[in-house]
């Protein structure tokens, strides 16, 4: 995994991926900056469910856990 090739038309810039262990954050917020939202037609409170999240790793780089030898916790 390496850096993104940004920036692109969406306004998301380039970002390096660190080697330290990370947590996954799913930001399910809505914003009018990506697509126009007609807030008058939305029904609140609302619910959004995540069925699954798929995570990839480099081939041969197997480390199940949160305390790798290079970055012990």
N, C-alpha and C positions, 0 to 999 in steps of 0.2 A: 504494500500500500504506500502510495506516495502523495505528493501534494496535488491539489486540484489544478486544473489547467485554466482557472478563472483569470481575470474577471470575464463575465459574459453579460448578455443583455438583461439578465434577471437582477443584476446589481450585487450578486454574491461574489465576493472577492476570493483571492487565493488563500488557502489555509493549509499549513503543514500539520501532519498527524504525528503526535508525540509517541514515544516508545513506552512511556509509563502506562501502567494499568489504568483503564478508564471505566466509567459507568456510562450506560446508555440512557439518554434523556429523550423522551418522545414529546416534542412540543406540538400539541394538537390545537393550538390557538388559531384563530382566524384573523385575517388582516386584509384590508382593502388595498394594500400595496401590491399584492400578487394578482388579484382578480377583483373586479368590481363585485361588491356584495350588496344585495338589496336587503338591508337589515329589517325593513318593515315586513318582509315575508317570512323571516325566521321565527321559529317557535322556541321560546326559552321557558324553563330550563331544557336543555338538550343533553343527549348522551352519545358519546362516541366510544366504540369498543375496538380494541386491538386484538385480532385473532392470534397472530404470532409475529415475531420479529426474527429475521434471518441474519445471522452474523457469520462473516467469512474470516478465514485466517490463511496465512501463507502456507503453502504445501510444505510439510515437514516441520513446521514451527508449532509443535503441540505443547500447550501449557494449560491444563485445566486447573484453575484456581486463581487466587488474587495475590499471590506472593512469589513472583518470578525471582530467580536467583540474582538478577541484575538490579532489581528494585524491590527488596524485601519489605514487607509491611510489619 
